[in-house]
Structures are given as structure tokens and as C-alpha cells.
């Protein structure tokens, strides 16, 4: 009877050993998967949030420069005007390049909406600036100055709103990604403690299994001598 009981105990311990081992394997897989996800999130914070935020700042700087160059254009002669027009055109090209780069990043639905509004406002501002430059080059400084202070100012302000919204979204979404990664790290800490605990249980089960096997062998030896 004790021999059958010992076999039953050994089987139970072996089953528990297999379950604990399976849990440890699954836990290790989950840790590996979570680490990959965390790495992806931190990469996204850099590539899709930090770099675009810097690009937005660079675009904003180019627009302010162009407004300053446009104001100088109203006060300059023809030779200086040509140089200023080249600077304005170069800034437009740099903005287009930064914008194309920005569009390749991951965009939320709200970012896509704000980006469309920004592109529309940018196109409108460029048209107004060309109109101001044309009037200024033709010597109609009064009309050019009036357009600069009215329609030009409004077009510039209309551009700042979606650009500012895009800049705020970089901070907001970046913070959400960082918070998500932090939660995953905290979960991994808890899971690591669980794995350590399971490893201890595994060691105890192995010890119990070995002890049960020794008792079973001893029982078998006694039965052999009795026979």
C-alpha cells in the first residue's frame, strides 16, 4: 500500500514539476516579448516624437525668418530684394524637405488632421508672400506694406495654430508612449519576482521528487528481500 502511495506521490510531484517548468518557459517568453515592445516604444519616442518635434521647431524658425525677410524686402532696393527672395525660396525648400520627412513618421488621426490644416495654411501663406513680393518689386510699397500687415499677418497666424497643435501632440503622444513603456517595465519587475519564486518552487519540487524516488527504491528493495 505504501509502495502505491509513493508512486502516486511521485507522479503528483512530477506533474507539478512539469506545470511549474511550463509556467517559467511562458514567463520567459513574455519577458522577451515585452522587452521587444518596450524597445519599439522607446524607438518610437525618438523617431516619431522627438525628431519630429525638432523638425517642427526648425520649420517654425524658417517661417519667422521668411516674415523677417519679407519685411526687409519692403524696405530694400532691387539688388537686395533679389537676395532676400533667394533666401525666402531656400527656406521654402527646407520646409518642404522637413515636411516630407515628417510625413514618413507615425501619425495619429489628430496629427493627420492638423497636418492637412497646416499644409493648407502653408500654401496660402506662400501665395500671399508671393503677392507681397510682386507688389514690392514693382515699386508699390504702400500696397505691399498694407497687404503684409493685413492679409499677410492673418495668413501667418493661421499657419501658427496647426503647427502649434502638432508640436503639442508630439509632447502628449510621446508622454503616453513613455508611460506605457514604464507600466510594462513595472509589470516585468513583478514577473521577474514571480519567476524567482517559481524557480525556488521548482528546486523544492525536484528535491521532493528525488526524495520520493529514494523512498520508492527503498520500498522496492524491501519487497525484493521479502520475496
PyMOL commands that set and color helices and strands:
alter all, ss='L'
color gray80, all
select helices_A, chain A and resi 2-75+78-103+109-137+141-149+151-226
alter helices_A, ss='H'
color red, helices_A
deselect
rebuild
show_as cartoon
